[in-house]
Amino acid sequence: MINSKLLQTVRGFIADNFLFRAENEALGDDQSLLDSGIVDSTGVLEIIAFLEQTYEISIADSEIVPENLDSVGRIADYVERKRAA
C-alpha cells in the first residue's frame, strides 16, 4: 500500500507545476503523465529534481523510465522503493 501522504505530495507538485486547477481534479494515480501530455521530457527532469531534493534520494539515469516515473502512483511506488533500499 502506497503512503497516501506521498501520493498527495507528488500529486500536489504535478498539479502546481503542470496542470490547470480543473485538470487536477481528474488526475488519477495510474494516469500516464507522458501519454496524457501533462509532462514532457523537460517536465520529467523537473520531477526528478523535486524527488531528489524532497526525499533525499538519488535517481540514476538507468532508472529514468516510464515504469518508475509515468504516473503519480508509479512515482510514489518508486520513491518508497528507493527510500527502503
N, CA, C and O atoms as a MOPAC input file, in Angstrom:
PM7 MOZYME 1SCF
protein

 N      0.84500 1    -1.18100 1     0.00000 1
 C      0.00000 1     0.00000 1     0.00000 1
 C      0.88900 1     1.24200 1     0.00000 1
 O      1.75300 1     1.40000 1     0.86300 1
 N      0.67000 1     2.10500 1    -0.96200 1
 C      1.46700 1     3.31900 1    -1.09100 1
 C      1.01000 1     4.34300 1    -0.05700 1
 O     -0.18600 1     4.52000 1     0.17500 1
 N      1.95900 1     4.99900 1     0.54500 1
 C      1.71800 1     6.03700 1     1.53700 1
 C      0.86300 1     7.15100 1     0.92100 1
 O      1.24700 1     7.73400 1    -0.09200 1
 N     -0.28900 1     7.44700 1     1.52400 1
 C     -1.20500 1     8.45100 1     0.96800 1
 C     -0.60200 1     9.86100 1     1.01400 1
 O     -0.88200 1    10.68100 1     0.13900 1
 N      0.21800 1    10.14300 1     2.02300 1
 C      0.87100 1    11.46300 1     2.08500 1
 C      1.85100 1    11.63100 1     0.93300 1
 O      1.96600 1    12.71700 1     0.36400 1
 N      2.55200 1    10.56900 1     0.59400 1
 C      3.48100 1    10.59500 1    -0.53000 1
 C      2.71000 1    10.82900 1    -1.82700 1
 O      3.11400 1    11.66100 1    -2.64000 1
 N      1.61800 1    10.11700 1    -2.02900 1
 C      0.77900 1    10.32500 1    -3.21900 1
 C      0.30600 1    11.77200 1    -3.29100 1
 O      0.34600 1    12.39300 1    -4.35300 1
 N     -0.13600 1    12.29700 1    -2.17200 1
 C     -0.65100 1    13.66200 1    -2.11000 1
 C      0.44400 1    14.67600 1    -2.44700 1
 O      0.19000 1    15.64000 1    -3.16900 1
 N      1.65000 1    14.46800 1    -1.93400 1
 C      2.75700 1    15.38500 1    -2.19300 1
 C      3.14600 1    15.36500 1    -3.66800 1
 O      3.34400 1    16.41700 1    -4.27600 1
 N      3.25600 1    14.17500 1    -4.23700 1
 C      3.60800 1    14.04700 1    -5.65700 1
 C      2.51500 1    14.67000 1    -6.52400 1
 O      2.81400 1    15.42800 1    -7.44700 1
 N      1.25500 1    14.35500 1    -6.23400 1
 C      0.14200 1    14.91400 1    -6.99800 1
 C      0.13600 1    16.44500 1    -6.88600 1
 O     -0.09600 1    17.13800 1    -7.87600 1
 N      0.38800 1    16.96500 1    -5.69500 1
 C      0.42600 1    18.40800 1    -5.49300 1
 C      1.51100 1    19.07800 1    -6.31600 1
 O      1.27900 1    20.13000 1    -6.91000 1
 N      2.69400 1    18.47700 1    -6.35500 1
 C      3.78200 1    19.04000 1    -7.15000 1
 C      3.40400 1    19.07200 1    -8.62600 1
 O      3.59900 1    20.08300 1    -9.30200 1
 N      2.86600 1    17.97000 1    -9.11900 1
 C      2.47800 1    17.90100 1   -10.53600 1
 C      1.36900 1    18.90600 1   -10.82300 1
 O      1.41600 1    19.60900 1   -11.83200 1
 N      0.38200 1    18.97700 1    -9.95500 1
 C     -0.71800 1    19.92700 1   -10.14800 1
 C     -0.21300 1    21.36700 1   -10.14300 1
 O     -0.61100 1    22.16500 1   -10.99100 1
 N      0.64600 1    21.69800 1    -9.20900 1
 C      1.14800 1    23.06800 1    -9.08600 1
 C      2.03400 1    23.47500 1   -10.26300 1
 O      2.08100 1    24.64700 1   -10.63700 1
 N      2.72900 1    22.50900 1   -10.83600 1
 C      3.70300 1    22.83200 1   -11.87300 1
 C      3.28300 1    22.52400 1   -13.30400 1
 O      3.84800 1    23.07800 1   -14.24700 1
 N      2.29000 1    21.64000 1   -13.47800 1
 C      1.96200 1    21.19400 1   -14.83200 1
 C      0.48000 1    21.26600 1   -15.19800 1
 O      0.14900 1    21.14500 1   -16.37700 1
 N     -0.41000 1    21.45400 1   -14.25200 1
 C     -1.84100 1    21.37700 1   -14.54300 1
 C     -2.58100 1    22.66500 1   -14.22000 1
 O     -2.16100 1    23.46700 1   -13.38600 1
 N     -3.69200 1    22.82700 1   -14.90800 1
 C     -4.65700 1    23.84000 1   -14.50900 1
 C     -5.49400 1    23.24100 1   -13.39800 1
 O     -5.61800 1    22.01900 1   -13.32100 1
 N     -6.06200 1    24.04900 1   -12.55000 1
 C     -6.78900 1    23.56400 1   -11.37900 1
 C     -7.86400 1    22.52700 1   -11.74100 1
 O     -7.98300 1    21.51900 1   -11.04500 1
 N     -8.63000 1    22.73800 1   -12.78500 1
 C     -9.70800 1    21.80700 1   -13.15300 1
 C     -9.15500 1    20.43000 1   -13.52500 1
 O     -9.77900 1    19.41000 1   -13.23300 1
 N     -7.98700 1    20.40100 1   -14.16900 1
 C     -7.39500 1    19.12200 1   -14.55200 1
 C     -6.93500 1    18.32900 1   -13.33400 1
 O     -6.93300 1    17.09800 1   -13.36000 1
 N     -6.54500 1    19.02500 1   -12.26600 1
 C     -6.06500 1    18.36900 1   -11.05500 1
 C     -7.12200 1    17.43700 1   -10.47500 1
 O     -6.78700 1    16.38000 1    -9.94000 1
 N     -8.38600 1    17.81300 1   -10.57400 1
 C     -9.46500 1    17.00300 1   -10.01700 1
 C     -9.53200 1    15.62800 1   -10.67500 1
 O     -9.93300 1    14.65100 1   -10.04200 1
 N     -9.13900 1    15.55200 1   -11.94300 1
 C     -9.27900 1    14.30700 1   -12.68500 1
 C     -7.98700 1    13.49800 1   -12.77800 1
 O     -7.97200 1    12.45000 1   -13.42300 1
 N     -6.91800 1    13.94900 1   -12.15900 1
 C     -5.63400 1    13.25300 1   -12.25700 1
 C     -5.65200 1    11.99300 1   -11.40500 1
 O     -5.58200 1    12.05800 1   -10.17700 1
 N     -5.74800 1    10.84900 1   -12.06900 1
 C     -5.77000 1     9.57200 1   -11.36200 1
 C     -4.36900 1     9.07900 1   -11.04000 1
 O     -3.39200 1     9.50300 1   -11.65700 1
 N     -4.28100 1     8.18500 1   -10.07400 1
 C     -2.98700 1     7.63800 1    -9.67300 1
 C     -2.27900 1     6.91000 1   -10.80800 1
 O     -1.05000 1     6.90800 1   -10.87000 1
 N     -3.04400 1     6.29000 1   -11.70800 1
 C     -2.45900 1     5.46800 1   -12.76600 1
 C     -2.45800 1     6.14800 1   -14.13100 1
 O     -2.05900 1     5.53400 1   -15.12000 1
 N     -2.89200 1     7.38800 1   -14.20100 1
 C     -2.93900 1     8.10700 1   -15.47100 1
 C     -1.52600 1     8.41400 1   -15.95200 1
 O     -0.71500 1     8.96400 1   -15.20800 1
 N     -1.23700 1     8.05400 1   -17.21000 1
 C      0.08300 1     8.30100 1   -17.78200 1
 C      0.31300 1     9.80000 1   -17.95500 1
 O     -0.44600 1    10.48400 1   -18.64200 1
 N      1.36800 1    10.29200 1   -17.32400 1
 C      1.70200 1    11.70600 1   -17.43500 1
 C      2.23100 1    12.05000 1   -18.82000 1
 O      1.99300 1    13.14600 1   -19.32600 1
 N      2.94700 1    11.11600 1   -19.42900 1
 C      3.51400 1    11.33600 1   -20.75900 1
 C      2.45800 1    11.19100 1   -21.84100 1
 O      2.31900 1    12.07100 1   -22.69000 1
 N      1.71200 1    10.09600 1   -21.82400 1
 C      0.69100 1     9.86200 1   -22.83900 1
 C     -0.41500 1    10.91300 1   -22.79100 1
 O     -1.00900 1    11.22800 1   -23.82200 1
 N     -0.69400 1    11.45000 1   -21.62400 1
 C     -1.72800 1    12.47700 1   -21.46300 1
 C     -1.22800 1    13.86200 1   -21.86600 1
 O     -2.01600 1    14.80300 1   -21.95900 1
 N      0.07100 1    13.99300 1   -22.10500 1
 C      0.62800 1    15.27600 1   -22.46900 1
 C      0.78700 1    16.22700 1   -21.29100 1
 O      1.01800 1    17.42200 1   -21.47500 1
 N      0.66400 1    15.69400 1   -20.08500 1
 C      0.80600 1    16.52200 1   -18.88500 1
 C      2.26800 1    16.89800 1   -18.68100 1
 O      2.57900 1    18.02200 1   -18.28700 1
 N      3.15400 1    15.95800 1   -18.95000 1
 C      4.58600 1    16.15200 1   -18.72800 1
 C      5.32700 1    15.77200 1   -20.00600 1
 O      4.99200 1    14.78400 1   -20.65900 1
 N      6.33700 1    16.56800 1   -20.35400 1
 C      7.22400 1    16.22100 1   -21.45700 1
 C      8.59900 1    15.86300 1   -20.87200 1
 O      8.73800 1    15.72400 1   -19.65700 1
 N      9.59200 1    15.71800 1   -21.72000 1
 C     10.90900 1    15.30000 1   -21.21800 1
 C     11.49700 1    16.31500 1   -20.24300 1
 O     12.15400 1    15.92900 1   -19.27600 1
 N     11.27500 1    17.59100 1   -20.47900 1
 C     11.74900 1    18.60800 1   -19.54400 1
 C     11.02000 1    18.49000 1   -18.21500 1
 O     11.62100 1    18.66100 1   -17.15400 1
 N      9.73600 1    18.20000 1   -18.27100 1
 C      8.94100 1    18.01400 1   -17.05900 1
 C      9.43200 1    16.83600 1   -16.23900 1
 O      9.44400 1    16.89000 1   -15.00900 1
 N      9.83600 1    15.77000 1   -16.91900 1
 C     10.38300 1    14.60600 1   -16.21200 1
 C     11.61500 1    15.02400 1   -15.41900 1
 O     11.80000 1    14.59400 1   -14.28100 1
 N     12.45100 1    15.85700 1   -16.01600 1
 C     13.64900 1    16.33100 1   -15.30800 1
 C     13.27200 1    17.18100 1   -14.09500 1
 O     13.93700 1    17.11200 1   -13.06100 1
 N     12.21800 1    17.97500 1   -14.21400 1
 C     11.74700 1    18.76500 1   -13.07500 1
 C     11.23300 1    17.85500 1   -11.95800 1
 O     11.48500 1    18.11100 1   -10.78100 1
 N     10.52000 1    16.80500 1   -12.32400 1
 C     10.01800 1    15.84800 1   -11.33300 1
 C     11.18000 1    15.16600 1   -10.63300 1
 O     11.15800 1    14.99300 1    -9.41500 1
 N     12.19100 1    14.77900 1   -11.39200 1
 C     13.36900 1    14.12400 1   -10.81400 1
 C     14.05500 1    15.04800 1    -9.81200 1
 O     14.40500 1    14.62300 1    -8.71100 1
 N     14.24600 1    16.30700 1   -10.19000 1
 C     14.89000 1    17.26300 1    -9.27800 1
 C     14.06300 1    17.42200 1    -8.00100 1
 O     14.61800 1    17.47500 1    -6.90400 1
 N     12.74300 1    17.49700 1    -8.14400 1
 C     11.85200 1    17.60200 1    -6.98200 1
 C     11.98100 1    16.37900 1    -6.08000 1
 O     12.09300 1    16.51800 1    -4.86200 1
 N     11.96600 1    15.19200 1    -6.66100 1
 C     12.05000 1    13.96000 1    -5.86400 1
 C     13.38800 1    13.86000 1    -5.14200 1
 O     13.43700 1    13.51400 1    -3.96200 1
 N     14.47300 1    14.16300 1    -5.85200 1
 C     15.79500 1    14.07200 1    -5.22900 1
 C     15.92500 1    15.04400 1    -4.06200 1
 O     16.48000 1    14.69400 1    -3.02000 1
 N     15.41900 1    16.25000 1    -4.23100 1
 C     15.52100 1    17.25300 1    -3.17000 1
 C     14.56400 1    16.94600 1    -2.02500 1
 O     14.95400 1    17.00700 1    -0.85900 1
 N     13.33800 1    16.62200 1    -2.34100 1
 C     12.31500 1    16.42400 1    -1.31200 1
 C     12.54400 1    15.16100 1    -0.49700 1
 O     12.38800 1    15.17400 1     0.72400 1
 N     12.91200 1    14.07000 1    -1.16100 1
 C     13.01400 1    12.77700 1    -0.49000 1
 C     14.45100 1    12.32600 1    -0.27700 1
 O     14.69100 1    11.20900 1     0.18300 1
 N     15.41400 1    13.19300 1    -0.61200 1
 C     16.83000 1    12.90200 1    -0.40500 1
 C     17.22300 1    11.54800 1    -0.98100 1
 O     17.84900 1    10.71700 1    -0.32200 1
 N     16.82800 1    11.36200 1    -2.24600 1
 C     17.20100 1    10.15400 1    -2.97600 1
 C     18.02000 1    10.56500 1    -4.18300 1
 O     17.99800 1    11.72200 1    -4.60300 1
 N     18.73900 1     9.60700 1    -4.73200 1
 C     19.49200 1     9.83900 1    -5.95000 1
 C     18.90600 1     8.95100 1    -7.03800 1
 O     18.76000 1     7.74400 1    -6.85000 1
 N     18.57500 1     9.54300 1    -8.16400 1
 C     17.94800 1     8.80600 1    -9.25200 1
 C     18.97300 1     8.64900 1   -10.37200 1
 O     19.42100 1     9.63100 1   -10.96400 1
 N     19.33600 1     7.40200 1   -10.65200 1
 C     20.30900 1     7.10500 1   -11.70100 1
 C     19.64700 1     7.24700 1   -13.07500 1
 O     18.43600 1     7.07900 1   -13.21700 1
 N     20.46100 1     7.55800 1   -14.07100 1
 C     19.94200 1     7.68100 1   -15.43700 1
 C     19.18900 1     6.41900 1   -15.86500 1
 O     18.17300 1     6.50500 1   -16.55500 1
 N     19.68100 1     5.26600 1   -15.46200 1
 C     19.05500 1     3.99700 1   -15.85000 1
 C     17.67500 1     3.80300 1   -15.21300 1
 O     16.90300 1     2.94900 1   -15.65000 1
 N     17.37000 1     4.58900 1   -14.19000 1
 C     16.07500 1     4.49200 1   -13.50500 1
 C     15.03800 1     5.46100 1   -14.06100 1
 O     13.88400 1     5.45600 1   -13.63000 1
 N     15.44700 1     6.29200 1   -15.01700 1
 C     14.53700 1     7.26900 1   -15.61500 1
 C     13.78600 1     6.58200 1   -16.75300 1
 O     14.08800 1     6.76300 1   -17.93200 1
 N     12.80300 1     5.79500 1   -16.35400 1
 C     11.99300 1     5.02100 1   -17.29400 1
 C     10.52300 1     5.18200 1   -16.91400 1
 O     10.20800 1     5.47400 1   -15.76000 1
 N      9.61600 1     4.99200 1   -17.88700 1
 C      8.18600 1     5.13200 1   -17.58800 1
 C      7.70500 1     4.25000 1   -16.44400 1
 O      6.79800 1     4.63800 1   -15.70800 1
 N      8.29400 1     3.07700 1   -16.28400 1
 C      7.87400 1     2.17800 1   -15.20900 1
 C      8.04000 1     2.82200 1   -13.83100 1
 O      7.35400 1     2.44200 1   -12.88300 1
 N      8.93800 1     3.78500 1   -13.72000 1
 C      9.17700 1     4.46000 1   -12.43800 1
 C      8.53400 1     5.84000 1   -12.34000 1
 O      8.21800 1     6.29800 1   -11.24200 1
 N      8.33800 1     6.50700 1   -13.48000 1
 C      8.02800 1     7.93400 1   -13.41900 1
 C      6.85400 1     8.39200 1   -14.28400 1
 O      6.71100 1     9.59100 1   -14.52200 1
 N      6.02100 1     7.48400 1   -14.75700 1
 C      4.98100 1     7.88400 1   -15.71500 1
 C      3.60200 1     8.13900 1   -15.11800 1
 O      2.67400 1     8.46700 1   -15.85800 1
 N      3.44100 1     8.00000 1   -13.83100 1
 C      2.15400 1     8.31500 1   -13.20500 1
 C      2.40000 1     8.65100 1   -11.73600 1
 O      3.46000 1     8.35600 1   -11.18400 1
 N      1.41600 1     9.26400 1   -11.12900 1
 C      1.53700 1     9.60800 1    -9.70900 1
 C      1.79100 1     8.34200 1    -8.89300 1
 O      2.65800 1     8.32900 1    -8.02000 1
 N      1.04400 1     7.28700 1    -9.17200 1
 C      1.19300 1     6.03300 1    -8.44300 1
 C      2.56100 1     5.39900 1    -8.64200 1
 O      3.17300 1     4.91700 1    -7.68800 1
 N      3.04100 1     5.39800 1    -9.88800 1
 C      4.36200 1     4.81600 1   -10.16100 1
 C      5.47300 1     5.62000 1    -9.48700 1
 O      6.43300 1     5.05400 1    -8.96500 1
 N      5.33200 1     6.94100 1    -9.50700 1
 C      6.34300 1     7.79000 1    -8.85700 1
 C      6.36800 1     7.51400 1    -7.35600 1
 O      7.43800 1     7.34400 1    -6.77200 1
 N      5.19700 1     7.47000 1    -6.73600 1
 C      5.12900 1     7.22900 1    -5.29100 1
 C      5.69600 1     5.85300 1    -4.94100 1
 O      6.43400 1     5.71200 1    -3.96600 1
 N      5.35300 1     4.84600 1    -5.73400 1
 C      5.86300 1     3.49600 1    -5.50700 1
 C      7.38800 1     3.46800 1    -5.65600 1
 O      8.08400 1     2.84700 1    -4.85400 1
 N      7.89100 1     4.13700 1    -6.67500 1
 C      9.33100 1     4.20300 1    -6.91100 1
 C     10.05000 1     4.86900 1    -5.73100 1
 O     11.07200 1     4.37100 1    -5.25900 1
 N      9.51200 1     5.99200 1    -5.26300 1
 C     10.13000 1     6.70400 1    -4.13600 1
 C     10.15300 1     5.80500 1    -2.90300 1
 O     11.15300 1     5.76300 1    -2.18700 1
 N      9.07700 1     5.09900 1    -2.65400 1
 C      9.03900 1     4.18600 1    -1.48400 1
 C     10.11200 1     3.10400 1    -1.61100 1
 O     10.78500 1     2.78200 1    -0.63200 1
 N     10.27400 1     2.54400 1    -2.80800 1
 C     11.30700 1     1.51600 1    -3.01900 1
 C     12.70200 1     2.09600 1    -2.80800 1
 O     13.55100 1     1.46200 1    -2.18100 1
 N     12.93800 1     3.28900 1    -3.32600 1
 C     14.26000 1     3.92200 1    -3.18700 1
 C     14.56700 1     4.21500 1    -1.71000 1
 O     15.69100 1     4.00300 1    -1.25400 1
 N     13.58900 1     4.68900 1    -0.98700 1
 C     13.80200 1     5.02800 1     0.41900 1
 C     13.99900 1     3.78600 1     1.27200 1
 O     14.67200 1     3.84200 1     2.30100 1
 N     13.42300 1     2.67100 1     0.85600 1
 C     13.54800 1     1.43200 1     1.62400 1
 C     14.88400 1     0.73100 1     1.37000 1
 O     15.33800 1    -0.08500 1     2.17200 1
 N     15.50200 1     1.06800 1     0.23500 1
 C     16.75200 1     0.39300 1    -0.15000 1
 C     17.92900 1     0.84500 1     0.69100 1
 O     19.04800 1     0.37200 1     0.49100 1

